[in-house]
Amino acid sequence: MRVTKKSLALTFGVATMMAVAACAPSTGDGGADPAASGGSSESAEASGDPIDVALITSTTGPLAAYGKTFIEGFEAGLDYATDGTGEVGGSEIVVETIDDGGDTDKAVAAARDAIGQGHKILTGTASSGIALSLAEQAEQNKVLYISGPAAADAVTGINDYTFRSGRQSLQDVATAGSFIDVDGQKVLVFAQDNAFGQGNLAAVEGLLGAQGAEVTSVMVPEDVTEFTPFAAQVLDAAPQMVFVAWAGATSGAMWQSLDQQGVLDDITVVTGLGDTSTYNAYGAASEKIDFLNHYFPGAAGNDVEAAMIEHVEGAGGTPDLFTPDGFTAAQMVVRAIEEAGGADDVDAMVAALEGWSFDGPKGSYTIRESDHALIQPMFQAKLVSDGNGGWKPELVSQVAAEDVAPPEAG
């Protein structure tokens, strides 16, 4: 594998942080065959010509940490899926890493440039806005696009040429609903009264409401800094579960207020556990919160995850929230090229991915043929003392992929 880098400066625009991280203050497969587990096979034609892949993600800007882990995961996944050769059918996979800086215009310009140079495969980005724009480019130019950690549900089913390597927001919400039997129960969404908060409320109403939950909300204006009255509203509503969706600098004060007012004492309060930088951010509330989780190192405990962690750490990196997304994207790239006999026939690469089931770092995955949703396990977690004055995640339960599968996109 040969990796190149091209930096694009951030000029304007800031992407929205991922929901699972924004809430934080400031199957064993040892016997699986290579094809089933995403490992290398010999089905691709040995043309010998290099196959170019444009990996577009943030290496600078507000999502740079997410971009770094995605790249590390992709490198590990490509090594795993090609048995360390970086080749498929004798053709070297050349990965061009391009910094989008969190800027949609720059990402689209990079995609157009890569497509103009003959790239038939695009992957990456943690920004949902950028992912949706890259999906448009994929459809217009008939190239394969595998999005990264971007969680927007709209990426699923957007067109025939777009897939995703991470989870989507509806899978987060479904995991939140796994903490209680929501049928007939009051579920309250505690969120900021902005597009982010309203989007989460709509997802909870659409998914958990359809499962029989009585969904209410306490929506807090963005400029509020005193949260006691809003905590009181939560207590007055007497819900069985509170789903917290929060972003920004007021998160610490918000969690402190919920804790001080007793909201966390007798009510199941669920939010998303973000990357390692957030583990120590909840203070005294840490042990009282139930966390839905996309991934933390060690959560899955399977052989593929072990290979991913070993490669990332061996290269000097640290596995984190979105490392599996990069790893899985590489598995998908290799699968598409293998089965299509190269990257020239994009429709054949698409067909190779539709309906594919494989073993990945989180467990067993399936790409749903109808809308390209990536059906995958999710996790329940809690924070426990690390013995050094900080906090670390501990697995409570793995949530089966089929139990959190999103409804099929229309």
C-alpha positions in Angstrom: 0.0 0.0 0.0 1.3 3.4 -0.9 -0.2 6.4 1.0 0.1 10.1 -0.1 -1.3 13.2 1.5 -2.6 16.4 0.1 -3.6 19.2 2.5 -6.5 21.5 1.8 -6.7 24.6 4.1 -9.9 25.3 6.1 -11.4 28.5 4.7 -14.8 28.7 6.2 -17.6 26.5 7.7 -17.4 24.3 10.8 -18.9 20.8 10.6 -21.3 19.6 13.3 -19.7 17.2 15.8 -21.0 13.7 16.0 -23.9 13.2 18.3 -22.3 10.5 20.5 -19.4 12.7 21.2 -21.3 16.0 21.4 -23.1 14.9 24.5 -19.9 15.0 26.5 -18.7 18.1 28.3 -16.2 20.6 26.5 -18.4 -13.1 17.8 -15.3 -14.6 17.9 -14.4 -15.3 14.4 -11.2 -17.3 14.5 -12.5 -20.0 12.2 -13.9 -17.6 9.6 -12.5 -17.9 6.0 -10.8 -14.9 4.5 -13.7 -13.9 2.2 -16.2 -14.0 5.1 -14.0 -12.0 7.4 -13.0 -9.4 4.9 -9.5 -11.0 4.4 -7.8 -11.3 1.1 -8.9 -13.7 -1.7 -7.7 -14.2 -5.2 -10.9 -13.4 -7.1 -9.7 -10.1 -8.5 -7.9 -10.2 -11.9 -4.2 -9.6 -11.6 -3.9 -6.6 -13.9 -1.0 -5.2 -12.0 -2.2 -1.6 -12.5 -2.4 0.4 -9.3 -5.9 1.1 -7.9 -6.4 4.6 -6.5 -8.6 5.4 -3.5 -9.3 8.9 -2.4 -9.7 9.1 1.4 -11.2 12.4 2.2 -11.5 13.3 5.9 -10.4 16.0 8.4 -6.7 16.0 9.5 -7.1 19.7 10.5 -10.0 21.6 12.0 -12.7 20.6 14.5 -13.0 17.0 13.4 -9.3 16.3 13.1 -9.2 13.8 15.9 -12.0 11.8 14.3 -10.1 11.9 11.0 -7.0 10.6 12.5 -8.6 7.6 14.0 -10.5 6.8 10.8 -7.2 6.9 8.8 -5.5 4.7 11.4 -8.4 2.2 11.2 -8.3 2.3 7.4 -4.6 1.5 7.3 -5.2 -1.4 9.8 -8.2 -2.7 7.8 -6.3 -2.6 4.5 -3.4 -4.5 6.0 -5.8 -7.1 7.4 -8.0 -7.5 4.4 -5.0 -7.9 2.0 -3.0 -10.1 4.3 -0.4 -7.4 4.7 0.3 -7.0 1.0 -1.6 -3.8 0.3 -2.6 -5.4 -3.0 -5.7 -7.1 -4.5 -5.1 -9.5 -7.4 -1.6 -8.2 -7.9 -2.7 -4.5 -8.1 -1.4 -2.1 -5.5 -4.0 -0.1 -3.7 -2.8 3.5 -3.6 -4.5 5.6 -0.9 -4.5 9.4 -1.3 -5.4 11.0 2.0 -6.9 14.5 1.5 -7.7 16.9 4.3 -11.2 18.4 4.1 -10.6 20.6 7.1 -14.3 20.2 8.0 -15.3 22.3 5.0 -17.8 21.1 2.5 -16.7 23.1 -0.4 -13.1 21.9 0.0 -14.2 18.3 0.3 -16.3 18.5 -2.9 -13.5 20.2 -4.7 -11.1 17.4 -3.6 -13.6 14.8 -4.7 -14.0 16.3 -8.1 -10.3 16.6 -8.5 -9.8 12.9 -7.6 -12.6 11.8 -9.9 -11.1 13.9 -12.7 -7.8 12.0 -12.2 -9.6 8.7 -12.6 -10.3 7.7 -9.1 -13.4 5.3 -8.9 -13.4 4.9 -5.1 -13.9 7.6 -2.5 -14.1 7.1 1.2 -14.2 9.0 4.5 -15.4 12.0 6.4 -16.8 12.4 9.9 -19.0 15.4 8.9 -22.6 14.5 7.9 -22.9 17.6 5.7 -19.7 16.7 3.8 -20.8 13.0 3.5 -24.1 14.1 1.9 -22.3 16.3 -0.6 -19.8 13.5 -1.5 -22.7 11.2 -2.0 -24.1 13.6 -4.6 -20.7 13.6 -6.3 -20.7 9.8 -6.3 -24.1 9.6 -8.0 -23.4 12.3 -10.5 -20.0 10.8 -11.5 -21.0 7.1 -11.0 -18.2 6.3 -8.6 -18.2 4.2 -5.4 -18.4 6.2 -2.2 -18.1 4.6 1.3 -18.8 7.3 4.0 -17.0 7.3 7.3 -18.2 8.1 10.8 -20.8 10.7 9.6 -24.0 9.6 11.4 -26.7 11.4 9.3 -29.5 8.9 8.6 -30.0 10.6 5.2 -26.7 9.0 4.0 -28.5 5.6 4.1 -30.4 5.0 0.9 -29.4 8.3 -0.7 -28.4 6.6 -4.0 -27.0 3.4 -5.5 -23.4 4.4 -5.3 -23.2 5.4 -1.6 -22.4 3.1 1.4 -21.4 3.7 5.0 -18.8 2.2 7.2 -20.1 3.5 10.5 -23.3 3.6 12.4 -26.2 6.1 11.9 -28.2 8.2 14.3 -31.2 5.8 14.3 -28.9 3.1 15.6 -27.8 5.4 18.5 -31.5 6.0 19.4 -32.4 2.3 19.1 -29.5 1.5 21.5 -30.8 4.2 23.9 -34.1 2.4 23.8 -32.5 -0.9 24.8 -32.0 0.3 28.4 -35.6 -0.1 29.2 -38.7 -1.7 27.7 -40.1 1.5 26.2 -43.6 0.3 25.4 -46.0 2.3 27.5 -43.2 4.2 29.2 -42.5 8.0 29.3 -39.3 8.9 27.5 -38.1 12.5 27.8 -35.6 14.1 25.4 -33.5 16.7 27.2 -31.8 18.7 24.5 -30.9 22.2 23.2 -33.6 23.9 21.2 -31.6 24.0 17.9 -31.4 21.8 14.8 -29.2 19.3 16.6 -31.7 18.9 19.5 -34.7 18.9 17.3 -33.2 16.3 15.1 -32.6 14.0 18.1 -36.2 14.6 19.3 -37.6 13.7 15.9 -35.5 10.5 15.8 -36.7 9.4 19.3 -40.3 10.2 18.4 -40.0 8.3 15.2 -38.3 5.2 16.5 -39.1 4.8 20.2 -42.5 6.4 19.7 -43.3 3.7 17.2 -42.3 1.1 19.8 -45.0 2.4 22.2 -43.1 5.1 24.1 -44.8 8.3 25.2 -42.2 10.8 24.1 -42.0 14.3 25.6 -39.2 16.8 25.7 -37.6 19.6 27.6 -35.9 21.8 25.0 -33.4 24.3 26.4 -32.5 27.6 24.6 -28.9 27.6 23.5 -28.0 30.8 25.4 -29.1 29.4 28.8 -26.4 28.9 31.4 -28.5 28.2 34.5 -30.1 24.8 34.2 -31.9 24.3 37.5 -35.4 25.3 36.2 -35.0 22.8 33.3 -33.9 20.1 35.7 -37.0 20.8 37.7 -39.1 20.3 34.6 -37.6 16.9 34.0 -38.5 15.9 37.6 -42.0 17.2 37.2 -42.5 15.1 34.1 -41.6 11.9 36.0 -40.2 10.0 32.9 -38.9 6.5 33.1 -36.0 7.4 30.8 -34.3 10.7 29.8 -32.3 10.8 26.6 -29.8 13.6 26.7 -28.6 15.2 23.4 -26.2 18.1 24.1 -23.3 19.9 22.4 -21.0 22.7 23.3 -19.3 24.5 26.2 -22.3 24.4 28.6 -22.3 20.6 28.8 -20.4 20.4 32.1 -22.8 22.8 33.8 -25.8 21.0 32.4 -24.6 17.6 33.8 -23.8 19.2 37.1 -27.2 20.7 37.4 -29.0 17.4 36.5 -26.9 15.6 39.2 -27.5 18.3 41.9 -31.2 18.3 41.3 -31.5 14.6 41.7 -32.4 13.8 38.1 -29.7 11.1 37.9 -30.7 9.4 41.1 -33.9 7.7 40.3 -34.4 8.0 36.5 -32.6 6.1 33.8 -30.5 8.8 32.0 -29.0 7.8 28.7 -26.5 9.6 26.5 -23.8 8.8 24.0 -20.3 7.9 25.1 -17.8 9.7 22.9 -14.1 9.3 22.3 -11.4 8.9 24.9 -11.1 12.6 25.4 -14.6 12.7 27.0 -14.2 10.0 29.6 -13.1 12.3 32.4 -15.6 15.1 31.5 -18.7 14.1 33.5 -17.3 14.6 37.0 -19.4 13.3 39.9 -22.2 12.3 37.4 -20.1 9.7 35.7 -21.3 6.7 37.6 -24.9 7.7 37.4 -25.2 7.9 33.6 -26.1 5.0 31.2 -24.1 5.2 28.0 -25.0 4.0 24.6 -21.9 3.4 22.6 -20.7 2.9 19.1 -17.3 1.5 20.1 -14.6 1.7 22.7 -11.4 -0.4 22.6 -12.0 -3.9 24.0 -15.8 -3.7 23.7 -16.2 -6.4 21.1 -13.5 -8.9 22.2 -13.1 -10.7 18.9 -10.2 -11.6 16.8 -10.7 -8.9 14.1 -10.8 -6.3 16.8 -7.6 -7.7 18.3 -5.9 -7.5 14.9 -7.1 -3.9 14.5 -5.8 -2.8 17.9 -2.5 -4.6 17.4 -1.9 -2.8 14.1 -3.0 0.6 15.3 -0.9 0.5 18.4 2.0 -1.0 16.5 2.0 2.0 14.3 2.0 4.4 17.3 -1.7 5.2 17.3 -4.5 4.7 19.8 -7.7 2.9 19.0 -10.7 5.0 19.6 -14.4 5.6 18.8 -14.2 5.7 15.0 -11.2 3.4 14.4 -13.6 0.5 13.4 -15.2 2.8 10.8 -11.9 3.2 9.0 -11.1 -0.5 9.3 -14.5 -1.5 8.0 -14.2 0.9 5.1 -11.0 -0.8 4.0 -12.6 -4.2 4.2 -15.4 -2.9 2.0 -13.0 -1.4 -0.5 -11.1 -4.7 -0.8 -14.2 -6.7 -1.1 -15.5 -4.4 -3.9 -12.3 -4.6 -5.9 -11.9 -8.4 -5.4 -15.3 -9.3 -6.6 -15.4 -6.8 -9.4 -12.0 -7.8 -10.7 -10.6 -4.3 -10.3 -12.1 -0.8 -9.9 -13.1 -0.1 -13.5 -16.7 -1.6 -13.3 -18.3 0.5 -10.6 -21.7 -1.2 -10.9 -19.9 -4.5 -10.2 -18.3 -3.1 -7.1 -21.7 -1.9 -5.9 -23.2 -5.3 -6.5 -20.3 -6.9 -4.6 -21.2 -4.9 -1.5 -24.9 -5.2 -1.5 -26.1 -7.9 0.9 -22.5 -8.7 2.0 -22.1 -10.2 5.5 -18.7 -10.2 7.1 -16.8 -10.3 10.4 -15.4 -6.9 11.5 -14.0 -5.3 14.6 -17.4 -4.8 16.3 -18.7 -8.3 15.4 -20.8 -9.5 12.5 -21.9 -6.8 9.9 -24.3 -7.0 7.0 -24.8 -4.4 4.3 -28.5 -4.3 3.7 -29.1 -4.6 0.0 -32.2 -2.4 -0.2 -30.7 0.8 1.2 -27.0 0.1 2.1 -27.6 0.5 5.8 -24.7 -1.1 7.7 -26.4 -3.5 10.2 -24.0 -3.9 13.2 -23.9 -4.5 16.9 -23.9 -1.6 19.4 -22.9 -1.4 23.0 -24.2 -0.4 26.4 -21.4 0.9 28.7 -20.7 2.6 32.0 -17.8 4.7 33.3 -15.8 3.3 36.2 -12.8 4.5 38.1 -9.5 3.8 36.4 -7.7 3.8 39.8 -5.8 6.9 39.0 -8.4 9.6 39.6 -9.9 9.2 36.1 -12.6 7.2 34.4 -12.7 4.4 31.8 -15.5 2.6 30.0 -16.7 -0.8 31.0 -18.9 -3.0 28.9 -22.4 -3.6 30.2 -23.9 -5.4 27.3 -23.6 -5.9 23.5 -26.8 -5.0 21.7 -27.5 -7.4 18.8 -27.3 -5.9 15.4 -30.8 -6.9 14.4 -32.2 -5.3 17.5 -30.9 -1.8 16.6 -31.3 -2.1 12.8 -32.7 1.1 11.4 -36.0 1.1 9.5 -35.4 0.7 5.8 -34.9 4.0 4.1 -37.7 5.0 1.7 
